């Protein structure tokens, strides 16, 4: 029981990152109607900019700021592509575009960073926050979870109670009508892409030292992020937050299962399949009757 609790707590750091990435995916989908497969790749780009600058002698604080700026600009660039050439495309086409962009970013990133060779990442939040009954809760886990909670709360309040949030919801649901009534569609869309780019970059900067430190592995964190978003059906921020934390905890506990430990990376795919089957239960029940 003690080992399981320790593993579950250890999984909270990754879970907080999954939750934040998932909430960013929901935020993007609800406001610009795009299932964004590039989220983690955007954050990875900013994270590697930080690493390269820091290794070149730039102070860590400045390198972090530069990495966040790079992640933000990368997000804006992808948003520019989707809003300029694919604004009138359907959701499936936009998702396919982000998949293509994801492949392109990863290919360029692997080329520039030396393939899948590991890189040393600075630990932005080292140390232990608390130890409860022998279980250590790291500062990285606390910060990751806190960021996920703050972004979830702000996103929810922003959409519900601000004028800009209402404009963005109109942009997602009726983009042509929103533009006709004077909503600055492109500017708001780029704002969404930039904000999510900054938050995903910060999340990956925090979790990178605990993950496989290469461009591909960090970019593939989009899978658990989208699994978390799917738990919230790309609508509910709080369900997505809970889903991301749950996936992280389950991965931590799965590390104790000797024979299946090497397959724990497949857990997000199992979650995706389970949610899709659950979503189709009504149709299947009707057919059975």
C-alpha positions in Angstrom: 0.0 0.0 0.0 2.9 2.4 0.9 4.6 1.7 -2.4 1.4 2.3 -4.4 0.8 5.6 -2.5 4.4 6.7 -3.2 4.1 5.8 -6.9 0.7 7.6 -7.2 2.2 10.8 -5.6 5.2 10.6 -7.9 2.8 10.5 -10.9 1.2 13.8 -9.8 4.0 15.9 -11.4 3.3 14.3 -14.8 -0.5 14.4 -14.1 -0.4 18.1 -13.5 1.4 18.6 -16.8 -1.1 16.4 -18.6 -3.9 18.3 -17.0 -2.5 21.7 -18.1 -1.8 20.5 -21.6 -5.3 19.0 -21.8 -7.0 22.1 -20.5 -5.0 24.2 -23.1 -6.3 21.8 -25.8 -9.9 22.3 -24.6 -9.3 26.0 -24.5 -8.1 26.0 -28.1 -11.0 23.8 -29.3 -13.7 25.8 -27.5 -12.4 29.1 -28.8 -11.1 28.5 -32.3 -12.7 25.1 -33.0 -9.4 23.3 -33.6 -8.3 20.0 -32.2 -4.7 21.0 -31.7 -2.1 18.1 -32.1 0.8 20.6 -32.0 0.3 21.7 -28.3 3.2 19.6 -26.8 5.4 20.2 -29.8 5.0 24.0 -29.3 5.9 23.7 -25.7 8.9 21.5 -26.5 10.2 24.1 -29.0 10.2 26.7 -26.3 11.7 24.4 -23.8 14.6 23.5 -26.1 15.2 27.2 -26.8 15.6 27.6 -23.0 18.0 24.7 -22.8 20.2 25.8 -25.8 20.5 29.3 -24.5 21.2 28.2 -20.9 23.9 25.8 -22.2 25.4 28.7 -24.2 25.9 30.7 -20.9 22.7 32.7 -20.8 21.4 33.0 -17.2 18.6 30.6 -16.5 16.0 33.3 -15.8 16.6 35.0 -19.1 16.7 31.7 -20.9 13.3 30.8 -19.4 11.9 34.1 -20.6 13.3 33.6 -24.1 11.9 30.0 -24.1 8.4 31.3 -23.1 8.6 33.9 -25.9 9.6 31.3 -28.4 6.8 29.0 -27.4 4.3 31.9 -27.6 5.6 32.9 -31.1 5.5 29.3 -32.3 1.9 29.1 -31.2 1.0 32.4 -32.9 2.7 31.2 -36.1 0.6 28.0 -36.1 -2.5 30.0 -35.4 -1.6 32.3 -38.3 -1.5 29.3 -40.6 -4.8 27.9 -39.5 -6.6 31.3 -39.5 -5.2 32.5 -42.8 -5.6 29.5 -45.0 -8.0 27.2 -43.2 -10.4 29.5 -41.5 -13.4 28.2 -43.5 -12.3 24.5 -43.3 -14.2 22.0 -41.2 -13.0 20.6 -37.9 -11.5 17.5 -39.5 -9.5 19.4 -42.0 -8.1 21.7 -39.3 -7.2 18.8 -37.1 -5.4 17.2 -40.1 -3.5 20.4 -40.6 -2.2 20.4 -37.0 -1.2 16.8 -37.4 0.9 17.8 -40.5 2.4 20.7 -38.6 3.2 18.4 -35.7 5.1 16.1 -37.9 7.0 19.0 -39.4 7.9 20.6 -36.1 9.1 17.2 -34.7 11.2 16.5 -37.9 12.8 19.9 -37.7 13.3 19.7 -33.9 14.9 16.3 -34.1 17.2 17.6 -36.8 18.3 20.7 -34.9 18.6 19.0 -31.5 20.6 15.9 -32.6 17.8 13.3 -32.9 16.6 11.4 -29.8 19.8 11.9 -27.9 19.1 13.0 -24.3 19.8 16.6 -23.2 20.4 17.9 -19.7 17.5 20.0 -18.5 17.8 22.5 -15.7 15.5 21.8 -12.8 13.3 24.9 -12.5 11.6 23.9 -9.2 13.9 21.5 -7.3 13.4 20.1 -3.9 10.6 18.6 -1.9 7.5 20.5 -0.9 6.4 18.1 1.9 6.7 14.5 3.1 3.5 12.9 4.4 3.7 9.4 5.9 7.0 8.9 4.2 5.6 10.0 0.8 7.6 12.8 -0.8 5.7 15.5 -2.8 8.1 17.4 -5.0 8.0 21.1 -5.6 7.7 20.3 -9.4 4.5 18.4 -8.7 3.0 21.2 -6.6 3.8 23.8 -9.2 2.5 21.7 -12.1 -0.8 21.0 -10.3 -1.1 24.7 -9.2 -0.6 25.9 -12.8 -3.2 23.5 -14.0 -5.7 24.6 -11.4 -5.0 28.3 -12.0 -5.3 28.0 -15.8 -8.5 25.9 -15.5 -10.1 28.5 -13.1 -9.0 31.5 -15.3 -10.2 29.8 -18.5 -13.6 29.0 -17.0 -14.1 32.5 -15.5 -12.8 34.1 -18.7 -15.4 32.3 -20.9 -18.3 32.8 -18.5 -17.9 36.4 -17.4 -15.8 38.5 -19.8 -16.8 40.3 -22.9 -13.8 39.0 -24.8 -14.7 35.5 -23.7 -18.1 35.9 -25.2 -16.6 37.2 -28.4 -14.3 34.2 -28.5 -17.2 31.8 -27.9 -19.0 33.5 -30.8 -15.8 33.1 -32.9 -15.8 29.4 -32.3 -19.5 28.8 -32.9 -20.2 31.3 -35.7 -17.0 32.7 -37.1 -18.5 34.4 -40.1 -21.3 36.0 -38.0 -18.8 37.1 -35.4 -16.7 38.8 -38.1 -19.8 40.5 -39.5 -20.7 42.1 -36.2 -17.3 43.5 -35.7 -15.4 40.9 -33.6 -11.7 41.0 -34.5 -11.6 37.3 -35.4 -7.9 36.9 -36.4 -6.5 39.0 -33.5 -8.5 37.0 -31.0 -7.6 33.7 -32.6 -3.9 34.5 -32.5 -4.3 35.6 -28.8 -5.7 32.1 -28.0 -2.8 30.4 -29.8 -0.2 32.6 -28.1 -1.6 32.1 -24.6 -1.8 28.3 -24.9 1.7 28.3 -26.4 3.1 30.1 -23.4 1.4 27.9 -20.8 2.3 24.6 -22.6 5.9 25.8 -22.7 6.0 26.6 -19.0 4.4 23.2 -18.2 7.0 21.3 -20.2 9.9 23.3 -18.7 8.8 22.1 -15.3 8.2 18.4 -16.2 11.1 18.0 -18.7 13.8 16.9 -16.1 11.5 14.0 -15.0 10.8 12.8 -18.6 12.9 11.4 -21.4 14.8 14.5 -22.3 14.6 14.5 -26.1 12.4 16.4 -28.6 10.3 13.5 -29.7 9.4 12.2 -26.2 8.3 15.6 -25.0 6.3 16.3 -28.2 4.4 13.0 -27.7 3.0 14.2 -24.4 0.2 15.5 -26.7 -1.2 11.9 -26.4 -2.0 12.0 -22.7 -3.0 15.6 -23.0 -5.6 14.8 -25.7 -6.7 11.8 -23.6 -7.4 14.1 -20.7 -9.2 16.5 -23.0 -11.4 13.7 -24.3 -12.4 12.8 -20.7 -13.8 16.3 -20.6 -15.3 15.7 -24.1 -13.4 18.8 -25.2 -15.9 21.0 -23.3 -15.5 20.6 -19.6 -12.3 22.2 -18.2 -12.7 20.6 -14.7 -13.3 17.1 -16.0 -10.2 17.5 -18.2 -8.2 18.7 -15.2 -9.3 15.6 -13.2 -8.6 13.4 -16.2 -5.0 14.6 -16.6 -4.3 14.1 -12.9 -5.8 10.6 -13.0 -3.8 9.6 -16.0 -0.6 10.7 -14.2 -1.5 8.8 -11.0 -2.3 5.7 -13.0 1.0 5.8 -14.8 2.8 6.1 -11.5 1.0 3.1 -10.0 1.6 1.1 -13.3 5.3 1.6 -12.7 5.0 -0.9 -9.8 3.7 -3.7 -12.1 6.9 -5.3 -13.2 5.6 -7.2 -16.2 3.5 -4.3 -17.6 5.7 -1.4 -16.6 7.2 -1.1 -20.1 3.7 -0.7 -21.5 2.5 2.1 -19.3 3.0 4.5 -22.1 0.0 2.9 -23.8 -2.2 3.9 -20.9 -3.4 7.2 -22.6 -4.5 5.1 -25.6 -6.5 2.8 -23.4 -8.1 5.8 -21.8 -9.0 7.2 -25.2 -10.5 3.9 -26.3 -12.5 3.6 -23.1 -13.9 7.1 -23.4 -14.9 6.6 -27.1 -16.6 3.3 -26.3 -18.4 5.0 -23.4 -19.5 7.9 -25.6 -21.0 5.4 -28.1 -22.8 3.3 -25.6 -26.2 4.9 -26.3 -26.0 4.2 -30.0 -24.9 0.6 -29.5 -27.7 0.1 -26.9 -30.3 1.4 -29.4 -29.0 -0.9 -32.1 -29.1 -3.9 -29.8 -32.7 -3.1 -29.0 
